[in-house]
């Protein structure tokens, strides 16, 4: 999936030129892409136009985006002999081992840097790089901007300086106060085929590091709680909880904050749907606390191809899965979605817990949306198409979809499950590219992504895609 993709990046010139020549010289491929695009646009146009009210939390920051290898070269950080995973970063050596660990898998990751001196040195050096860019950051703020730009009325619980606040649409109402300065999150990106010593990246992605001492406390929770009753949103979106991962809280404080968040969710009327945007978690205990206090009180989940298997691992085996296939087979992820849905729907509605009725998986190659039959989530085909088109538009940085900058990496056909006795093979039909089918008490819709070959932004992609798909289905409630 993109993932729990505010960043700028450019693919290597050779890749872009080869892709251009390849598609230019093959009229069959060009015609196929044109048919897929036309089919996706037709599905998108079927969406109802409405202005729903959506509330979101939490957090806010400024993303500083640079090329990972340029930064490490400037810092004099050499490729390590052995990659290694760390839950948090204390030294340059650990940072190098951590980057190598995820770089070789092409997997996204986000980690807390406990060494303030190291983080300051990294951000100061990053600021000197010519390609550096600054963006609005944080899951909820990025989603809020997308939702507002698509016409929603938005209430956002986040803290920003006035300067960063001004980058949001005026239609976004921000509650949570104004800090003296914005927290910086450092996004270190790399491209497909990049080499760092003996390591080679199988796909474009990024490692995010931060030394954020504000957002882990979700301290805008009370501000959002005060406003949400009068705002009466159709959906409450919760995100940014990965900021708690491996943060040095005082004993018991994290549990207190999550219990406070659970109280907000349990007091939210059933007419307001709750969507939880998943992220990368490495702290086993925290992830279980989030499942118990947030996930079980949510109607809808959004996740990428790294976060889905991690959730499955926690629900089935009670442990963390650090990395997963960066380009997973469709049959495998559909089985994982069924596993999550099956386990969560069995949770009885006691203590005002909610049953899951919507799952949205966003990956590089395709979008998959599972919804319960008879639920308020309608128009899954159009929502999947909208999410797919948003992925290309955001990554390429343009509303116009130029097919010379697009390619399909989804297979020409796929099976609905890895279980041979129950599998069904579904071909990709160019003129009707979104495939939908019924199973048991739910429907699944899957749409191919016209993958952008000239990347402008990567970080924040998942938040934009998830928001677009969510809004498409919220509109259907009106």
C-alpha positions in Angstrom: 0.0 0.0 0.0 1.4 3.4 0.0 0.7 3.6 4.3 0.0 4.2 7.6 2.9 7.9 1.4 4.2 15.2 2.7 7.3 14.8 0.7 9.0 15.6 -2.6 11.0 13.3 -4.8 12.1 12.8 -8.4 12.6 9.4 -10.0 15.9 8.9 -11.7 16.2 10.4 -15.2 16.9 7.0 -16.7 13.8 5.4 -15.4 11.6 8.3 -16.6 13.2 8.3 -20.1 12.8 4.5 -20.4 9.2 4.6 -19.3 8.5 7.5 -21.7 10.0 5.7 -24.7 8.4 2.4 -23.7 4.9 3.7 -23.7 5.4 6.1 -26.6 6.4 3.3 -28.9 3.7 0.8 -27.9 0.2 1.9 -29.1 -1.4 -1.2 -27.5 -0.2 -0.1 -24.0 -1.1 3.5 -24.7 -4.7 2.4 -25.7 -5.0 0.2 -22.7 -4.0 3.0 -20.3 -6.4 5.3 -22.0 -9.3 2.8 -21.5 -8.4 2.3 -17.9 -8.3 6.0 -17.2 -11.6 6.5 -19.0 -13.2 3.8 -16.9 -11.9 5.2 -13.7 -13.1 8.7 -14.6 -16.6 7.4 -15.4 -16.8 5.7 -12.0 -15.6 8.8 -10.2 -18.2 11.0 -11.9 -21.0 8.9 -10.5 -20.2 10.3 -7.0 -22.8 12.5 -5.3 -21.7 16.1 -4.5 -22.3 17.0 -0.8 -20.7 19.0 2.0 -20.5 16.6 4.9 -19.0 17.7 8.3 -15.9 15.7 9.3 -13.9 16.1 12.5 -10.3 14.9 12.8 -7.5 14.6 15.3 -4.7 14.6 16.2 -1.4 16.3 16.0 0.4 18.7 13.6 3.9 19.3 12.5 6.1 20.6 9.6 7.6 18.0 7.4 11.2 18.6 6.1 11.7 16.4 3.1 15.1 15.5 1.6 16.8 12.7 -0.3 18.0 10.1 2.3 21.3 9.3 0.5 22.2 12.9 -0.1 21.7 13.6 3.6 23.7 10.6 4.8 26.5 11.5 2.4 26.6 15.1 3.7 26.6 13.8 7.2 29.4 11.4 6.5 27.2 8.4 7.5 28.4 5.3 5.7 26.3 2.2 4.8 26.5 -0.3 7.7 27.8 -3.8 7.3 24.7 -5.3 8.9 21.2 -3.8 8.8 19.4 -3.8 12.1 16.0 -2.8 13.5 15.6 -0.4 16.4 12.4 0.8 18.1 13.9 4.2 18.6 17.2 5.9 17.5 20.0 6.9 19.9 23.1 7.3 17.6 24.2 7.8 14.0 25.2 4.1 13.9 21.7 3.0 14.8 20.2 5.4 12.3 22.4 3.9 9.5 21.5 0.4 10.5 17.8 1.3 10.6 17.8 2.9 7.2 19.6 -0.1 5.7 17.0 -2.4 7.3 14.0 -0.8 5.7 15.8 0.5 2.5 16.6 -3.1 1.4 12.9 -3.9 1.7 11.6 -0.7 0.2 9.4 -0.3 3.3 8.2 2.9 4.9 9.0 3.4 8.6 8.7 6.2 11.3 10.9 6.3 14.4 11.5 8.5 17.4 15.0 9.9 17.9 15.7 10.1 21.6 19.0 11.9 21.0 18.1 15.6 20.7 21.6 16.5 19.6 21.6 14.0 16.8 18.2 15.1 15.6 19.2 18.8 15.6 22.3 18.0 13.6 20.2 16.0 11.0 17.6 18.8 10.5 20.3 21.5 10.3 22.2 19.6 7.7 19.0 18.7 5.8 18.1 22.4 5.6 21.3 23.0 3.7 20.4 20.5 0.9 19.3 22.1 -2.4 16.4 19.7 -2.8 14.9 20.3 0.7 11.2 21.1 0.9 8.9 21.9 3.7 5.2 20.7 3.9 2.3 20.7 6.3 2.6 17.4 8.2 0.7 15.0 10.4 -1.9 12.5 9.4 -5.0 14.4 10.6 -3.9 17.8 9.1 -3.0 16.3 5.7 -6.3 14.4 5.6 -8.1 17.6 6.7 -6.7 19.6 3.8 -7.7 16.9 1.3 -11.2 16.7 2.7 -11.6 20.5 2.7 -10.3 20.8 -0.8 -12.9 18.1 -1.9 -15.7 20.2 -0.3 -16.2 18.9 3.3 -16.7 21.2 6.3 -13.7 20.3 8.6 -13.0 20.5 12.3 -9.4 19.7 13.1 -7.8 19.2 16.5 -4.2 20.2 16.0 -1.5 22.7 17.1 0.2 24.9 14.5 2.0 28.2 14.4 0.1 30.9 12.4 2.4 30.5 9.5 1.7 26.8 9.1 -2.0 27.3 9.8 -2.2 29.6 6.8 -1.3 26.7 4.5 -4.6 25.0 5.3 -7.9 26.0 3.5 -9.9 28.7 5.3 -12.8 26.3 5.6 -10.8 24.2 8.1 -11.6 25.2 11.7 -8.5 24.4 13.9 -8.8 24.0 17.6 -5.9 23.3 19.9 -3.9 26.5 20.4 -0.7 27.9 18.9 2.8 26.7 19.9 5.8 28.9 19.8 7.3 26.8 17.0 6.2 23.8 14.9 7.6 20.4 15.5 9.8 19.2 12.7 9.5 15.7 11.2 12.4 14.7 8.9 11.3 12.6 5.9 14.3 10.9 4.2 13.2 9.6 0.8 14.8 7.2 -1.7 13.9 6.1 -5.2 13.3 2.7 -6.8 16.6 1.2 -7.8 18.7 3.5 -5.5 21.9 1.9 -4.3 23.5 2.6 -0.9 26.6 0.5 -0.6 25.6 -3.1 -1.1 21.9 -2.3 -0.6 19.4 -1.6 -3.4 15.8 -0.4 -2.9 13.1 -2.4 -4.7 10.7 0.6 -4.6 10.5 4.3 -3.7 9.8 5.0 -0.1 11.0 6.9 3.0 12.2 6.7 6.6 10.7 9.3 8.9 12.4 10.4 12.1 11.3 12.9 14.7 12.1 14.1 18.2 8.5 15.4 18.8 7.8 16.1 22.5 4.3 17.5 21.9 2.2 15.3 19.6 2.6 12.0 21.5 0.4 13.5 24.3 -2.6 14.1 21.9 -3.1 17.2 23.9 -5.7 18.7 21.5 -8.1 15.9 22.5 -9.9 18.0 25.1 -10.2 20.9 22.6 -11.7 18.7 20.0 -14.1 17.1 22.5 -15.5 20.5 23.5 -16.2 21.5 19.9 -17.4 18.2 18.4 -20.8 18.2 20.2 -21.9 21.4 18.5 -20.2 20.5 15.2 -22.2 17.2 14.8 -19.9 15.6 12.3 -20.9 12.7 10.0 -17.5 11.1 10.6 -14.8 11.4 13.3 -11.4 10.6 12.0 -8.6 9.5 14.4 -5.0 9.4 13.3 -1.4 10.2 14.4 -1.3 7.8 17.3 2.0 6.3 16.0 3.5 9.4 17.7 3.1 7.5 21.0 5.3 4.6 19.7 8.4 4.2 21.9 7.9 7.7 23.4 9.2 8.0 27.0 6.0 8.6 28.9 5.8 8.7 32.6 4.4 5.4 33.9 0.7 5.1 33.3 0.3 8.4 31.4 -0.1 6.9 27.9 -2.8 4.6 29.2 -4.6 7.6 30.7 -4.6 9.5 27.4 -5.9 6.5 25.5 -8.6 5.9 28.0 -9.6 9.6 27.6 -9.7 9.0 23.8 -11.8 5.9 24.3 -14.3 8.0 26.3 -14.6 10.4 23.4 -15.3 7.6 21.0 -17.8 5.9 23.3 -19.7 9.2 23.8 -19.9 9.8 20.1 -23.4 9.1 18.7 -23.8 6.1 16.5 -25.0 8.4 13.8 -21.4 9.7 13.6 -19.1 7.1 12.0 -15.6 6.7 13.4 -12.7 6.1 11.0 -9.2 5.1 12.4 -6.2 5.7 10.1 -3.7 3.0 10.9 0.1 3.6 11.0 3.3 1.8 11.7 3.7 0.5 15.3 6.6 -1.4 16.8 5.7 -1.3 20.5 3.6 -4.5 21.0 2.0 -3.2 24.2 1.0 0.2 22.7 -0.5 -1.5 19.6 -2.6 -3.8 21.8 -3.7 -0.7 23.8 -4.7 1.1 20.6 -6.7 -2.0 19.4 -8.5 -2.2 22.7 -9.2 1.6 23.1 -9.6 2.8 19.5 -9.8 0.1 16.9 -12.6 -1.7 18.6 -14.6 1.5 18.8 -14.2 2.3 15.1 -16.5 1.6 12.1 -13.9 2.1 9.4 -10.1 1.4 9.1 -7.6 2.8 6.5 -4.2 1.1 6.1 -1.4 0.4 3.6 0.4 -2.8 2.6 2.8 -2.7 5.6 0.2 -1.9 8.2 -2.4 -4.6 7.2 -0.1 -7.6 7.8 1.1 -6.0 11.1 -2.5 -5.7 12.2 -3.2 -9.3 11.2 -0.1 -10.4 13.1 -1.3 -8.7 16.3 -4.9 -10.0 16.0 -3.9 -13.6 15.2 -0.5 -14.1 16.8 -0.3 -11.3 19.3 3.1 -10.0 17.9 4.5 -7.3 15.7 5.4 -7.7 12.0 8.1 -5.2 11.2 8.3 -5.5 7.4 6.1 -7.0 4.7 6.1 -7.4 0.9 6.2 -3.9 -0.6 4.2 -5.2 -3.7 2.0 -7.9 -2.2 -0.2 -10.2 -4.3 -3.8 -9.3 -4.5 -5.0 -12.8 -3.3 -2.8 -12.5 -0.2 -4.0 -9.1 0.9 -7.7 -10.0 0.3 -7.2 -13.0 2.6 -5.7 -10.6 5.2 -8.6 -8.2 4.9 -11.0 -11.1 5.4 -9.1 -12.2 8.5 -9.3 -8.7 10.0 -13.0 -8.3 9.2 -13.8 -11.8 10.5 -12.1 -11.3 13.8 -13.3 -7.7 14.4 -17.0 -8.4 13.5 -17.1 -11.1 16.1 -16.4 -8.5 18.8 -19.8 -8.2 20.6 -21.3 -4.8 21.0 -20.7 -4.5 24.7 -19.3 -1.5 26.5 -20.6 0.5 23.4 -18.0 -1.1 21.1 -18.7 -0.9 17.4 -18.5 -3.5 14.7 -16.2 -2.8 11.8 -18.2 -2.2 8.6 -15.5 -0.8 6.3 -11.8 -1.6 5.5 -9.8 0.4 2.9 -6.4 -0.9 1.8 -4.3 1.5 -0.3 -1.3 0.1 -2.1 1.0 1.3 -4.8 -0.6 -0.9 -7.4 -4.3 -1.0 -6.4 -7.0 0.1 -4.0 -9.3 -2.4 -2.2 -12.4 -1.5 -0.2 -14.4 -4.0 1.8 -17.8 -2.9 3.1 -20.6 -4.7 5.0 -23.8 -5.2 2.9 -26.6 -3.0 4.1 -24.3 -0.6 5.9 -24.3 3.1 5.3 -21.1 2.8 3.2 -22.3 2.9 -0.4 -20.7 3.6 -3.8 -17.7 1.4 -3.1 -16.9 1.2 -6.8 -16.8 5.0 -7.2 -14.9 5.3 -3.9 -12.2 2.9 -5.1 -11.9 4.7 -8.4 -11.7 8.1 -6.6 -8.9 6.8 -4.3 -7.0 5.4 -7.3 -7.2 8.6 -9.3 -6.2 10.6 -6.2 -3.1 8.5 -5.8 -1.8 9.4 -9.3 -2.8 13.0 -9.0 -1.2 13.5 -5.7 2.1 11.7 -6.4 2.5 13.4 -9.8 1.4 16.7 -8.3 -1.2 17.5 -11.0 -5.0 17.2 -11.3 -4.4 16.4 -15.0 -3.5 12.7 -15.6 -0.9 12.5 -18.3 -0.7 8.9 -19.5 2.9 9.4 -20.6 3.6 9.6 -16.8 1.6 6.5 -15.9 1.9 2.8 -15.9 0.0 -0.2 -14.6 1.8 -2.7 -12.4 -1.2 -4.6 -11.3 -1.5 -8.0 -12.9 -3.8 -8.6 -15.9 -5.9 -10.9 -13.7 -6.0 -11.9 -10.0 -7.5 -14.6 -7.8 -9.8 -13.6 -5.0 -8.0 -15.9 -2.5 -4.9 -18.0 -2.0 -7.1 -20.9 -1.1 -7.3 -22.8 -4.4 -10.6 -24.5 -3.7 -12.4 -21.2 -3.1 -10.6 -19.0 -5.6 -12.1 -17.1 -8.4 -10.0 -15.5 -11.2 -11.0 -12.0 -12.1 -9.6 -10.4 -15.2 -8.7 -6.7 -15.4 -11.2 -5.3 -17.9 -9.8 -2.0 -19.3 -13.2 -0.5 -20.1 -14.6 -1.4 -16.6 -11.4 -1.4 -14.5 -13.0 -1.5 -11.0 -13.9 -5.0 -10.1 -16.7 -5.6 -7.4 -18.1 -8.8 -6.1 -20.1 -10.1 -3.1 -19.0 -12.5 -0.5 -20.9 -13.6 2.7 -22.1 -10.4 4.3 -19.8 -8.0 2.6 -18.8 -6.5 -0.8 -15.2 -6.0 -2.1 -14.2 -3.5 -4.8 -10.7 -3.3 -6.3 -9.4 -0.7 -8.6 -6.0 -0.5 -10.4 -3.8 2.5 -9.8 -2.2 4.4 -12.7 1.2 4.5 -11.0 2.9 7.8 -11.5 6.4 7.5 -13.1 7.5 11.1 -12.4 7.2 11.4 -8.6 6.7 14.9 -7.1 5.3 13.9 -3.7 5.3 10.6 -1.8 4.8 11.3 1.9 1.2 12.0 2.7 0.0 9.9 -0.2 -1.8 7.4 2.0 -3.6 10.1 3.9 -4.8 11.8 0.7 -5.9 8.5 -0.8 -7.7 7.3 2.3 -9.4 10.7 2.7 -10.6 10.7 -0.9 -12.1 7.2 -0.6 -13.7 8.0 2.7 -15.3 11.2 1.6 -16.7 9.4 -1.5 -18.6 7.0 0.8 -19.6 9.6 3.4 -21.3 11.6 0.6 -23.4 8.5 -0.1 -24.9 8.8 3.4 -26.8 12.0 2.4 
